[in-house]
Amino acid sequence: MVDPRSKFFNNIAELLSNTAGAASGVKKEIDVIVKSQVEKLLNDFEVVQRDEFDAMKEMLIKEREKNDELEEKINSLEKLIKKPKKITK
């Protein structure tokens, strides 16, 4: 003979297990919907993605370094031009 309490608790455990599975599926679905809406909003505001920002930042750092090097070269050339030349006979 099957204990009625045991069957009752088995049914409750099964119901809770099914509910947890369904809740997990709903959570995943909500996460996907929220993520897509946030991405849509960010695209509407034309927000730059992090990897694009980092790539642009690296490019600008390199260009700044080149610019500083060129500025130093120009300054040294200007000093050479401004030095009075010795006339030799």
C-alpha positions as CSV (number, residue, x, y, z in Angstrom):
1,M,0.0,0.0,0.0
2,V,1.2,3.5,-0.9
3,D,1.3,6.0,1.8
4,P,-1.0,8.9,0.8
5,R,1.3,11.5,2.5
6,S,4.3,10.2,0.5
7,K,2.3,10.5,-2.8
8,F,1.2,14.0,-1.8
9,F,4.7,15.2,-1.1
10,N,5.9,13.6,-4.3
11,N,3.2,15.5,-6.2
12,I,4.3,18.7,-4.5
13,A,7.9,18.1,-5.3
14,E,7.1,17.4,-8.9
15,L,5.0,20.6,-9.1
16,L,7.7,22.7,-7.6
17,S,10.3,21.2,-10.0
18,N,8.1,22.0,-13.0
19,T,7.4,25.5,-11.7
20,A,11.2,26.1,-11.2
21,G,11.8,24.9,-14.8
22,A,9.1,27.2,-16.2
23,A,10.4,30.1,-14.1
24,S,13.9,29.6,-15.4
25,G,12.6,29.6,-19.0
26,V,10.6,32.8,-18.3
27,K,13.6,34.4,-16.8
28,K,15.7,33.6,-19.8
29,E,13.1,35.0,-22.1
30,I,12.8,38.2,-20.1
31,D,16.6,38.6,-20.1
32,V,16.6,38.3,-23.9
33,I,13.8,40.8,-24.3
34,V,15.4,43.3,-21.9
35,K,18.8,43.0,-23.5
36,S,17.4,43.6,-27.0
37,Q,15.5,46.6,-25.8
38,V,18.6,48.1,-24.1
39,E,20.6,47.5,-27.2
40,K,18.0,49.2,-29.3
41,L,18.0,52.2,-27.0
42,L,21.8,52.4,-27.1
43,N,21.7,52.2,-30.9
44,D,19.1,55.0,-31.0
45,F,21.3,57.2,-28.9
46,E,24.3,56.2,-31.1
47,V,26.3,55.1,-28.1
48,V,29.7,53.6,-29.1
49,Q,30.4,50.0,-28.1
50,R,33.3,49.5,-25.7
51,D,35.5,47.6,-28.1
52,E,35.1,50.4,-30.7
53,F,35.9,53.0,-28.1
54,D,39.0,51.1,-27.0
55,A,40.3,50.7,-30.6
56,M,39.8,54.5,-31.2
57,K,41.5,55.3,-28.0
58,E,44.5,53.3,-28.9
59,M,44.7,54.9,-32.4
60,L,44.5,58.4,-30.8
61,I,47.3,57.6,-28.3
62,K,49.6,56.4,-31.2
63,E,48.7,59.5,-33.2
64,R,49.4,61.8,-30.3
65,E,52.8,60.1,-29.8
66,K,53.6,60.6,-33.5
67,N,52.5,64.2,-33.2
68,D,54.8,64.8,-30.2
69,E,57.7,63.3,-32.1
70,L,57.1,65.5,-35.1
71,E,56.8,68.6,-32.9
72,E,60.2,67.8,-31.4
73,K,61.8,67.4,-34.8
74,I,60.3,70.7,-36.0
75,N,61.6,72.5,-32.9
76,S,65.1,71.1,-33.4
77,L,65.0,72.1,-37.1
78,E,63.9,75.6,-36.2
79,K,66.8,75.9,-33.8
80,L,69.2,74.8,-36.5
81,I,67.8,77.4,-38.9
82,K,67.9,80.2,-36.3
83,K,71.6,79.6,-35.4
84,P,73.9,82.1,-37.1
85,K,76.1,80.6,-39.6
86,K,79.8,81.2,-39.4
87,I,81.3,82.5,-42.6
88,T,84.6,81.0,-43.4
89,K,87.1,82.5,-45.8
